[in-house]
Amino acid sequence: MKPRKSKSLRGNLLKQCDTLIRKILLHERGDTCQLCGKRQKDLHFALSLFHILEKGIYPGIRYHRDNLLLACWSPKKYYYMPYCHNLWHHNKDRIKPKVIELCGENYEERLKILDKKGMRTNSFNLMLLKVALQQELKKLEDRGENDK
């Protein structure tokens, strides 16, 4: 068996930034699926980052909050389970009305414009973003500690 290739610097930074922005959104938006209202504690799997417009096609808005929701999901082998993230990829018609309710009727056009102006996800920009997200998360965590 071949040894597994380690991710590139850029790949590692993307993963770290994904984790950081998810934690930030959990602090800001709570532990509830924004599409169906299910609470994290009632789900079999963790809430996931839900990119309204695909991160691969629209990399400039991968970390833009207007393009992100927290949604219930399941891993690929359980794709048939009726979780919101899975439905978005396999049956958009069931979820799209809620996305429109949350994001507005013209969300696609607005997000596509933002993508053209958005950050390019090269390693240098991702390093800067990672530092900014770490600082933002620390502030949120400190604020949460002070609220207790």
MOSULMO-V158943 format. One record per backbone hydrogen bond with DSSP energy under -0.5 kcal/mol. NH is the residue of the N-H (numbers start at 0). CO is the residue of the C=O. E is the energy in kcal/mol with one decimal. If there is no record, write none. Layout:
BEGIN
nh/co/e
NH/CO/E
NH/CO/E
END
This chain:
BEGIN
nh/co/e
11/7/-2.6
12/8/-2.5
13/9/-2.6
14/10/-2.0
15/11/-2.4
16/12/-2.8
17/13/-2.5
18/14/-2.2
19/15/-2.3
20/16/-2.8
21/17/-2.0
22/18/-2.1
23/19/-2.3
24/20/-2.6
25/21/-2.3
26/22/-1.9
27/23/-2.5
28/24/-3.6
29/25/-1.5
32/37/-3.0
33/69/-2.9
36/32/-1.8
39/30/-2.9
41/38/-1.7
42/39/-1.9
47/70/-3.3
49/68/-2.9
50/48/-0.6
51/49/-0.7
51/66/-2.3
57/53/-2.5
60/57/-1.5
61/58/-1.2
63/60/-0.9
66/63/-2.1
67/64/-1.3
68/49/-1.8
70/47/-2.3
70/68/-0.5
77/74/-2.4
78/75/-2.0
80/77/-2.6
82/80/-2.3
84/71/-2.8
86/82/-2.6
87/83/-2.3
88/84/-1.3
89/85/-1.7
90/86/-3.8
93/90/-1.8
94/90/-0.6
94/91/-1.0
95/91/-3.1
96/92/-0.5
97/94/-1.0
98/94/-1.7
99/95/-2.7
100/96/-2.1
101/97/-2.3
102/98/-3.0
103/99/-2.5
106/103/-1.4
109/105/-2.1
110/106/-2.6
111/107/-2.3
112/108/-1.9
113/109/-2.0
114/110/-2.3
115/111/-1.5
116/112/-1.1
117/113/-0.9
117/114/-0.6
118/59/-1.0
121/119/-1.3
125/121/-2.4
126/122/-2.2
127/123/-2.0
128/124/-2.6
129/125/-2.7
130/126/-1.9
131/127/-2.2
132/128/-3.0
133/129/-2.6
134/130/-2.2
135/131/-2.3
136/132/-2.7
137/133/-2.3
138/134/-2.1
139/135/-2.2
140/136/-2.8
141/137/-2.9
142/138/-2.6
143/139/-2.2
144/140/-2.1
145/141/-2.1
146/142/-1.4
147/143/-0.7
147/144/-0.7
END
